[in-house]
Structure formats: structure tokens, C-alpha cells
Amino acid sequence: MDKETKSPLDLVTELLAVMTARAVEAERQRDEAQKSADEWYQNWQRKDAELKEAEAKLHAEIGEHQETRRQLREALNNQEGDQDHGKGNH
């Protein structure tokens, strides 16, 4: 049958089949996009947690280094003070 001899029922049936196929494909694409979005968000959450952990470690390291520097300055100042006292006593 060519298009000119198709009945209205055949045309409606054909169009419904095309629309159904498009709807099924659209739903599949939507599901894929949702899955991709969910995976991306989970990955982002994991990376964000890793970043926060690394930042906390960095801040702790910085604090330790600052304390070490303070102690070294204090020790150097004490050592210089001891040397100055030693010079004055001679």
C-alpha cells in the first residue's frame, strides 16, 4: 500500500507507533541523563569530602610549623640573651 491508499486508521496506527518509539527513546535518554547526573553528584561529594580532609590536614600542618617557628625564635632569643649575659660578666 502506498500513502495515497492508506486508510485513516492505518495512518493513525503508524503515527502512534512513531510517537511511542520517540517517547520510549526520550525516556531512555532521560534515565541516562539522570543516572549521569547522580554519578556526577556522588563523585563531586566524594571529591569535596577529600578536599575538606586535605584542607584540615594542611591547616594542622601550618599550625604545627608556626608553633615550631615560634619555639625556634624563642630558643634563638634565649640563646642570644644568654650570650649577651655571658659577655657582660667577663
Secondary structure as GFF3:
##gff-version 3
##sequence-region A 1 90
A	DSSP	three_ten_helix	3	5	.	.	.	ID=ss1
A	DSSP	alpha_helix	8	89	.	.	.	ID=ss2
###
